[in-house]
Amino acid sequence: MCDANLSVDQRASGDRLNSESIRKLFEQVRAGKLSPDDAVDHLRHLPFEDLGFAKVDHHRALRVGVPEVILAQGKTPAQVAGIFKQLARHGKNVLATRASKEQFSAAKKAVRGAKFEESARAITLRRDNKIYGKGLITVISAGTSDIPVAEEAVVTASIMGNEVDRLYDVGVAGIHRLLAHREAISRSRVIIVCAGMEGALPSVVGGLVGVPVIAVPTSVGYGAAFQGMAALLGMMNSCASNVSVVNIDNGFGAGYVASLINRL
């Protein structure tokens, strides 16, 4: 029999999964309050929670330091709300990207405190406001049309515990706008640059700083931009060696990687 201190809800993975909870479990085994077999049975339920339509990865925060993030695109409002609610039960920050207002309405009914970041198309729940990053992450957009992707990067980096600064509409068509902020850029530990069209801005920024520059091609542009392919290929061929590239419109991926770099 399992120890009375372990409720059915806990054994069904409703408790918070972190190093502290696992340590307490081991202490119960050492004290003879829980058998090794019961401890294994308890841990067996912790890696993920099966909701039928989704397997929520509660182990992810323990493995990589950041909880699972929900990609709301393609999911029903009820599905987003269900996953959001289960992630929220573990007491951490929760993020859902590519979300609609309908999905947010469902999530807000399920979780008090959920907020819709409209410019980033994201649903957030902020509980942990601690800064984990060691420096400043600056998010730059070439044009105003690139701001939705840039804001996705901002929200991601912010909810992961970083100080984030914005610098928008400073593309190469008016390079003096970028150079006017050179001092501010130089204070950054990681820089994210979002640009469409020919995607030239990350190379320019990369040539001005000695820190990692994460380039985000956006789908902004006319016909030959090919929904971001021209910017993607241009960025991948950057002659600035400190530039790396994520997928088209992937502000989330840029914010996530920048956050991990900023913790090193």
N, C-alpha and C positions, 0 to 999 in steps of 0.2 A: 504493500500500500504506500502511496505517496504521503509525504509529511503533510500535516494539516496546514502548515504555513504556505503551501503551494496550492493555490486555488485552482479550480477547473479552468477559469478564465486565463490564469497565468499559463497553465499547461497548454492552452489553446493558442498561445503566443500573443495574448493581449497585453502582457507586461512590457516594460521598456527594455529593449535589448541594447546593452552597452557593457563595457568591461566591468563596471561595478556590479551589475546584476549577475553576471557570470561568476564573478569572484565570490559573491554571497552564496551562490549555488554550491561552489566548491567547498566553502566553509561549512555548509550544512552537511556535506558528505564527510568531511574530516571530523566533525563533531558527533557523527553517528546519528544525526537527525534525519538523514536521507540516505537511502541505499544507492550504490553506484548505478544499479539498473534503473532506478527511478530517475536519477540525474540524467542518464542517457535518454530516457523517454522524454524528459522535459526538453532537452536540447534538440531532440529530433524535430520538434515543432517550431523551433526558433528560426531556422534559415529563411523560411518564407511562409506567408499566410495565403492559403488558397481561397479566393473569393469566387471561384468558378470561371469568371471572365478574366481574371487577373491573378497572378501569383506575386503578392507584394513582398519585396525583398527587404526584410527587416535586418538582415545581416550586413547590408551594404555600408551602413554608417560605421560598423565595427571594422569592416575590411578596408575601406578606403577613406574613412573619416568624414564622409558626406552622405546623408540619407538619399534614398532613391528619389529621382525627380520624375514627375508625370508628364509625358507628352500627351496633351489633351486632344490633339488633332486626330480625327478618326474615331474618337470615343464618344459615346452618348453622354449627356449630362449626368445621368444616374451612375454610369460607370466612373466618371471623373470624381463625382461626389463620394462614391463608395471607397475608392482608393485613397482619396484625400483624407477621409475620416479615419481610416485605419493607420495611415502614416502619422496623422495628428495625435493619435493616442499614445505615441511614444515620446511626446514632449519635445520634439525637435522642430526646427523650421521646416516648412513644407513649401514646395514650388511646383506649379503646373504651368508648362509653357504651351504656346500656340492655342490659347483658350478663347472661347467665345463668351459673350455676356450670359447666354443661356446656361453654359456650363458653370459659370461663376455663381449664378443664382442658385443652382442645385448645391454647389459646394458650400455656399454661405448658410443654407438651411441645415446642412449637416454639421458644419463646424463654425461656431461663433468665433469671430475675429478674422475670418478669411477676408482678404482684400483683393480687389481687381485693379491691376496695374495696366490701365487701358493702352497706354502708349507702347507697352512691351507685349501686350496680349498675354499677360501672365496672371495667375492666381497665386497669392502668397499668404503664408501664415508665419508671422515673425514672433518667436518666443525667446530666441537666444540672440542678444544684440552684442555679444562679445566680438571684438576684433581679433581675428586669428592671423590675418595677413601681416607681414613685416614692413610693408611699405604701401605706397599709393599705386592704384591701378587707374590709368587714364584711358577713357574710351573716346575715340575721335571718329567723327563722321565726315566724309567728303562733302556731302550735300544734305539738305534738309530731308530729301526723299529717303535717305539712308537711316534716318533716326529710328524708325521702328525696330530695325535689326540691332542698332546700337543700344537702344533701351533694353532689349532682351539681354544683351551682354551686361549692362549696368545692373539690372535687377538680379541676375544670376550671381554676379560677383559680390553684390551687396549682401544678399541673403546667405552667402557662404562665409560672411564675416570679414569683409574687406572695406577699406576706405576707398571710395571711388569718386573720380572727378570726370566731368563731361567737357568736351570741346567739339562743338558741332559746326558744320558748314564752313570748312576750311580747306576745300579741295584745291587741286592744282591749277584750276582756271583762275584762281586769285591767291597765289601762293603767299602773298604778303600777309594774308589773314592767319595762316599757320605760323609764320615766322614771328608775328606779333606776340605769340604765346610760347616762344621757345623756352623761356625761363621756367614757365610752369611745366612744360613737357619734360624738362631735364630733371624735375623732382620725382618723376615716375619710376617705379621699380619694374612695372610691366605695362605695356601699351597695347591696346586693341584698336585697330583701324578698320573701319567699315567703308567700303567704296564700291560703286558700280561703274558703269561706262567702261573705260579702259583699265581701271583698277590701278592707277599709278601712285596714289597717295601713300600706301604702306612703304614703298621703296624710298620715297622722299623722307618720311619720318624715320625709317631705319637708318638713313644716312646722317641723321642729326643726333642720334642717341646711342648709348652703349648698353642697352637693356633689351630683353626679348620683345619683339613686335609681332603680335598675332594679327594676321590679315584676314578680314572677312569679306569675301566678294559678295555683293548684293545683286539682286536681279533687276536693279534699276538701269534703264538704258533703252535705246531704240533698237531696231531690228537686228543689226549685226552684233549687238551685245549678247544675243542668244540667251536671254534670261539669266545672265551672270556668267556664262561660260567664258566670254572674252576677259572679264575681270579675273576670273579664277586662273586662267592660263597665264595672264600677265603677271599675277602675283606669284605663281609657282615658278616663274622665270625671273624673279627679282634678283638684281645684282647686289642687293643689300643682304649680307650673310646672316643678319640677326632676324630676318623675317621668316616666319612659318605661316602656313595657310590652313584654314578649316574650310568646311563645305560652304556652298552658296547659301546665304541668308542664315547661317548657323551662329547667331549671336550667343545662343546658349552654350555651345561648345567652346567658343572663345572665352566667355566669362568663366566657365568651369576650369579650363586649362590655366587661364591666368591666375585663378585663385590657388590652384595647386602649386604653381610656380612661386607665387607670393608667400607661400608658407615655408618654402625651403630655407 
